[in-house]
Amino acid sequence: LASLVQLLGDPHSRTLPGFQSLVQREWVAAGHPFPRRLGLLRRNSPREEAPVFLLFLDCTWQLVRQFPADFGFTEAYLLALHDSSFAPYFSTFLFSCQRGRDS
């Protein structure tokens, strides 16, 4: 919810560099447990699964669809973020902390 408020209230967050900074700051650097929430861990309890980041991307997509001129990125970028949260191309969303991403 805090990310959506920033997206709506700060025009810089609607630019590509601003949105990247928002995701990095509020999700990645804050230690969001991507693997656990997305159900990527085998030992994961179903009660721990909650695709909150994907819901954030969906809400952002809805806003981009309604107000495309107000955003400096497209649906394709949001889709790429969605896909990279499941694909092992980058370590950004595969770990819950920086130490895991560095190893």
C-alpha positions in Angstrom: 0.0 0.0 0.0 2.9 2.4 0.8 4.3 1.8 -2.6 1.0 2.6 -4.3 0.7 5.8 -2.3 4.2 6.8 -3.4 3.3 5.9 -7.0 0.2 8.1 -6.9 1.6 11.0 -4.9 5.1 11.4 -6.4 5.4 12.1 -10.2 9.0 10.9 -10.1 7.8 7.4 -9.1 5.9 7.2 -12.3 9.1 7.6 -14.4 11.2 4.6 -15.2 14.1 5.5 -13.0 11.7 6.5 -10.2 9.8 3.3 -10.4 13.0 1.3 -10.4 14.1 3.2 -7.3 10.7 2.6 -5.7 10.9 -1.2 -6.3 14.5 -1.3 -5.1 13.9 0.7 -2.0 10.5 -0.6 -0.8 10.7 -4.2 -1.9 14.2 -5.4 -2.6 16.2 -3.4 0.0 13.5 -3.7 2.6 13.9 -7.5 2.5 10.5 -8.6 1.0 10.6 -12.5 1.1 10.0 -13.0 -2.6 10.7 -16.8 -2.7 8.4 -17.5 0.3 5.6 -15.2 -0.8 5.6 -16.5 -4.4 5.7 -20.1 -3.3 9.1 -20.8 -4.9 10.4 -22.7 -1.9 9.5 -26.4 -1.6 9.4 -26.4 2.2 7.1 -23.4 2.1 3.9 -23.5 4.0 0.8 -22.6 1.8 -0.1 -20.1 4.5 3.1 -18.2 3.8 2.3 -17.7 0.2 0.9 -14.3 -0.6 1.8 -12.7 -4.0 1.8 -9.2 -2.6 4.5 -8.0 -5.0 2.5 -9.4 -8.0 -0.6 -7.6 -6.6 1.4 -4.4 -6.5 2.4 -4.9 -10.1 -1.2 -5.6 -11.1 -2.4 -2.4 -9.4 0.4 -0.5 -11.2 -0.7 -2.1 -14.5 -4.3 -0.9 -13.8 -3.0 2.6 -13.3 -0.9 2.5 -16.5 -3.9 1.3 -18.5 -6.0 4.1 -17.2 -3.5 6.9 -17.4 -0.8 5.9 -19.9 0.4 9.5 -20.5 1.3 9.8 -16.8 3.7 7.0 -16.7 7.2 6.7 -18.1 7.1 3.0 -18.6 4.8 0.5 -20.3 2.9 -2.7 -19.6 5.8 -4.5 -21.2 8.1 -3.3 -18.4 5.7 -4.5 -15.8 5.4 -7.9 -17.5 9.2 -8.2 -17.6 9.2 -7.5 -13.8 6.5 -10.1 -13.3 8.4 -12.7 -15.4 11.7 -12.0 -13.7 10.2 -12.6 -10.3 9.8 -16.3 -11.3 12.8 -16.8 -13.7 16.3 -17.2 -12.4 17.8 -14.7 -14.8 18.5 -12.2 -12.1 19.0 -12.7 -8.4 16.9 -9.6 -7.5 13.7 -11.6 -6.7 15.2 -15.0 -5.9 16.4 -14.1 -2.4 15.0 -12.2 0.6 18.2 -10.3 1.5 21.3 -8.8 -0.1 23.6 -11.5 1.3 21.7 -14.2 -0.6 21.8 -12.1 -3.8 25.6 -11.6 -3.5 26.4 -15.3 -3.0 
